[in-house]
Amino acid sequence: MERVSVLHVLLLLLLSSLSGAELQDNEISDQRQVGPESVNVPEQPQPCPSDLHAVLRDMSAALAEHRVRIEQLHALNQEQAAKLGALEMKTNDVDSRQQVGQVAFSASLLASGSGNTGPFNTQVPLTFRFVITNIGNAYNPDSGFFTAPVRGAYHFELHNGGYGHSTHHAGAYLVKNGGNICVAYEHQTNGFSKSSNGATLLLEAGDIVLVRLRENSVMFDDGNHHSTFSGHLLFTM
């Protein structure tokens, strides 16, 4: 009887274990059947189209503002560069004027001896070879050219001496950059004559002033320096 009871108890325990395992299997199966679709996952909020448009508008406005600011800075930079360039030019001009100092020259026609130059059938540039004064070295006795070193007002004088002649006269032009400015002219048939003229000229740096003998004219010179070409800088501009 005791053996039968023990077997009965063991059988009940075995049945109970099998029932529990089956219940667990059923629960697992039910969970598998539910699937991921039934899991309660919170949904993420989606951006609204109107909000995106607002952000884009703000970005466009900011870019436009930056572009305007860049253009303003560029214009300011150009203005400052122009002012700096003008200041540098002014400084260089002042330095150039200070370096030039004073300019004055005077020269007579012949380096030595005496005699006439001319006549010629056309106008001829004259070279005044005897240098009396050449402060600043703006006059070249080899070419007869005066070259303005700076922009300014210059005064020039021309004196022309010669003996009278029945057919030849005494005449010469003061010339600026190839153009006649004024003439010193005299014509008499005998004796010694002298003609003079002068002018104040506004010259740019590099302008050239010289004397040109008139056609059919003569110019006389000797150790007394009758025929001269002179000039000097009055003031810079």
C-alpha positions in Angstrom: 0.0 0.0 0.0 2.8 2.4 0.9 4.5 1.7 -2.4 1.3 2.4 -4.3 0.8 5.7 -2.5 4.4 6.8 -3.3 3.9 6.1 -7.0 0.6 8.0 -6.9 2.3 11.0 -5.5 5.2 10.9 -8.0 2.7 10.6 -10.8 0.8 13.7 -9.6 4.1 15.7 -9.4 5.0 14.6 -12.9 1.6 15.7 -14.3 1.9 19.0 -12.4 5.4 19.6 -14.0 4.1 18.9 -17.5 1.2 21.2 -17.0 3.5 24.0 -15.9 5.8 23.6 -18.9 2.9 23.5 -21.3 1.5 26.7 -19.8 4.9 28.4 -20.3 5.1 27.2 -23.9 1.6 28.6 -24.5 2.6 32.0 -23.1 5.7 32.1 -25.3 3.7 31.1 -28.3 1.2 33.8 -27.5 4.0 36.4 -27.3 5.4 35.3 -30.7 2.0 35.6 -32.3 1.6 39.1 -31.0 4.8 40.2 -33.0 6.5 43.6 -33.1 3.5 45.3 -34.5 1.7 45.1 -31.1 4.6 46.7 -29.2 3.6 50.2 -28.0 6.5 52.3 -29.4 6.1 56.1 -29.0 6.0 57.9 -32.3 8.6 60.6 -33.1 7.1 64.0 -34.0 7.6 64.9 -37.7 8.7 68.5 -38.7 6.0 70.7 -40.0 6.5 72.1 -43.6 5.6 75.6 -42.4 8.4 75.4 -39.8 11.0 74.4 -42.5 9.9 77.4 -44.7 10.3 79.7 -41.7 13.8 78.4 -41.1 14.7 78.8 -44.8 13.4 82.3 -44.8 15.5 83.2 -41.7 18.6 81.7 -43.3 18.0 83.6 -46.6 17.5 86.9 -44.7 20.7 86.3 -42.7 22.7 85.5 -45.9 21.3 88.7 -47.6 22.3 90.8 -44.5 25.8 89.3 -44.6 26.1 89.9 -48.4 25.1 93.6 -47.9 27.7 93.9 -45.1 30.4 92.4 -47.3 29.6 94.8 -50.1 29.8 97.7 -47.6 33.1 96.5 -46.3 34.4 96.1 -49.9 33.3 99.7 -50.8 34.9 101.0 -47.6 38.1 99.1 -48.5 38.2 100.7 -51.9 37.7 104.1 -50.5 40.5 103.7 -48.0 42.8 102.4 -50.7 42.0 105.4 -52.9 42.7 107.8 -50.0 46.0 105.9 -49.2 47.0 106.2 -52.9 46.3 109.9 -53.0 48.2 110.4 -49.8 51.2 108.5 -51.2 51.1 110.5 -54.4 51.0 113.8 -52.4 53.9 112.6 -50.2 55.9 111.6 -53.2 55.2 115.0 -54.8 56.3 116.9 -51.7 59.4 114.7 -51.6 60.1 115.4 -55.3 59.7 119.1 -54.8 62.0 119.1 -51.8 64.6 117.2 -53.7 64.4 119.5 -56.7 65.0 122.7 -54.7 65.7 125.7 -56.9 66.1 125.7 -60.6 67.8 128.5 -62.7 70.0 128.7 -65.7 71.6 131.1 -68.2 73.7 130.3 -71.2 75.0 132.2 -74.2 75.2 130.9 -77.8 78.9 130.3 -78.5 81.2 128.4 -76.2 84.2 130.5 -77.5 85.1 132.8 -80.4 82.7 135.1 -82.2 80.5 135.0 -85.2 77.0 134.5 -86.7 74.8 131.4 -86.6 72.6 131.2 -89.7 71.0 132.1 -91.9 69.0 128.9 -92.8 66.0 128.4 -95.1 64.1 126.7 -92.2 63.7 127.1 -88.5 66.7 125.5 -86.6 67.0 124.6 -82.9 69.8 126.5 -81.2 72.3 125.1 -78.7 73.5 127.7 -76.2 76.8 126.1 -75.2 78.4 128.6 -72.9 76.8 127.9 -69.5 76.8 130.9 -67.2 74.5 129.4 -64.5 72.8 126.0 -64.3 71.4 125.5 -60.8 69.6 122.2 -60.7 71.1 121.0 -64.0 67.8 121.3 -65.8 69.4 122.8 -68.9 71.5 120.6 -71.2 74.2 122.5 -73.1 74.7 119.6 -75.5 71.2 119.7 -76.8 70.0 123.2 -75.9 66.9 121.7 -74.1 65.6 122.8 -70.8 63.6 120.0 -69.2 61.2 120.9 -66.4 62.0 118.7 -63.4 58.7 119.4 -61.6 55.3 120.9 -62.4 55.4 124.6 -61.8 55.6 128.1 -63.1 58.8 129.0 -65.0 60.0 132.3 -66.5 62.2 132.3 -69.6 64.0 135.1 -71.4 65.6 135.3 -74.9 68.1 137.9 -76.0 69.2 138.0 -79.6 72.1 140.2 -80.8 73.2 140.7 -84.4 74.5 143.0 -87.0 72.1 144.6 -89.5 71.9 143.2 -93.0 69.9 144.2 -96.0 68.3 140.8 -96.5 68.9 138.9 -93.2 67.0 139.7 -90.0 67.7 138.7 -86.4 64.9 136.6 -85.1 64.4 133.6 -82.8 61.4 131.8 -81.2 60.9 130.6 -77.6 59.5 127.1 -78.0 57.6 124.8 -75.6 57.2 121.1 -76.6 57.7 122.0 -80.3 55.3 124.9 -80.4 56.3 128.5 -80.8 55.5 130.7 -77.7 56.9 134.1 -78.6 59.5 135.7 -80.9 62.4 138.1 -80.4 62.8 139.9 -83.7 64.7 142.8 -85.2 65.5 143.8 -88.7 67.8 146.7 -89.7 70.1 147.1 -92.6 73.2 148.3 -90.7 74.6 148.7 -87.3 74.3 146.4 -84.3 70.8 145.5 -83.0 69.4 143.5 -80.2 65.9 142.0 -79.7 64.5 140.4 -76.6 61.4 138.7 -75.3 60.3 136.5 -72.5 57.3 134.5 -71.1 56.2 132.8 -67.9 55.1 129.2 -68.6 53.2 126.6 -66.7 55.2 123.4 -67.3 54.6 119.8 -66.4 57.5 117.6 -65.3 59.2 116.6 -68.4 58.1 119.5 -70.6 60.9 120.9 -72.9 61.7 124.5 -73.6 64.2 125.6 -76.2 65.1 128.4 -78.7 64.6 128.0 -82.4 66.3 130.4 -85.0 63.8 131.8 -87.5 64.2 131.0 -91.2 66.5 133.5 -93.0 67.8 134.9 -89.6 71.2 135.2 -88.0 72.3 135.3 -84.4 75.6 136.8 -83.3 77.6 136.1 -80.2 81.1 136.6 -78.9 82.9 136.8 -75.5 80.5 139.6 -74.5 77.6 137.1 -74.6 75.2 139.1 -76.6 72.8 136.3 -77.4 71.5 134.4 -74.3 68.8 131.9 -73.2 67.8 132.0 -69.5 65.1 130.6 -67.3 64.2 129.8 -63.7 61.6 128.1 -61.6 59.2 130.6 -59.9 57.3 128.2 -57.8 56.0 124.6 -57.9 52.4 123.7 -58.3 
